[in-house]
Amino acid sequence: MNPTAPGHPETPTLGLGMVGFSPEQRTRLAAVIARPRPGSPQWRLVPFWEADAWWVSGSRISVLPDGNLRVSARRPQEHALTLRLNEVNRPVAFSTPLAASHFEALCTFDPASELDIHAVLYRFEGWLQPLLFKAALGAQIIEHGTALRGGIFHVREGARLLAVLDFRHGRAAVLPGAQPVALQQASWERRPSGAHALPESFAPCTPAQLLWTYARHTTRDLLPERYRTETIYYRREPRVPMGWLRDSTLRLMSALFTEPGAFAGLRQRTDIPDKTLAAELACLYYAGAVTTTAFKAAGSLVARPAEPTGRAPIDEVDSTLGRSTLPPLDAERTAPAMLLEPRRTGTGR
């Protein structure tokens, strides 16, 4: 088998979080970042802790005695924020002027200059190439569907190995520094069952993480239609790090763990808007955490029927993901590992 990549790569959407800016500044900056830039990812303003990258108002910062930063609140609903620089795990830029003159920021921009704004976004996109590559790889996994079931694949651009995907054991690894454009003409080579070793120099991950990364950065509706009409059951914890779960994800998981329900009922019980609910369910679906099949539900006593002999549905998540080897969710209280952390100076980036 040697499937080819989709012909027209999707433009991903990245989330930007802002802190310390006035409502008027946020409105203007949100409008500027939302303008399309051909060939580049789209950006949108999102809640601070859900963002792929951060903008911090340099006029609101002060350096604490321990060397960390304090960002004073600018909006009524905000609280002062402490940035522990050794824990920052995503690109950060500071608007000028900086209130702390002795603070050396790695990345700054003039919020009144559209040229500066686009320049810092371009710089962020360079730092976020590992995330964008994994999102593009996740998109291709969905594109290939059940053709990947239980297989082991090498994804190559010519002679260069880009990724190893082991759907039999739920493991994967990607070439550090690989860029999404490399996948446009990549070939997928099915390997024998014994060829599941992951290159030590590659960044380890799982198919579930690749799918989740794509689902978080697409505007497509990825939720299978049956999840809008049938009863949805909690199956198990999603096979992704705890830091990837948003408040809305946790609220939905709690509701499903308490009692299964249909889409409309979950919307009422969680007060999550339709579009967000569909996006959260899609992430959980591709991470193997939810199901519409009663006997697969967590704690189910329903007897498992005989395995079907016919072709599985194209969106059957079990056959796509395989078995995860990640530890339980509580053992992974970490932030998104696929976000590249540029070399730090005084900013922590």
Protein Blocks (a to p, Z undefined) as FASTA:
>chain_A
ZZdddfbdcddddddddehiafklmmmmmmmmmpccehiacdddddfklpfbdcddfklg
ccdfkopacdddfbfkbccddddfklpcbdcddddddfblmbccfbdcdfkbmklmmmmm
mmmmmmmmmmmmmmmmmmmmmmnmmmlgopacdddehjbcfbdcdfknopacddehiafk
lmmmcccddddfklmcccfkbccddfklmmmmmmmmccbdfbdfklmmmccddfbdcdbd
fklpcfklmmmmmmmmmogcdfklmmmmnopafklmmmmmmmmmmnopaccbfklpghia
bdcddddfbdcdfklmklmnopafbdcfklmcccdfkbccddddfkoZZ
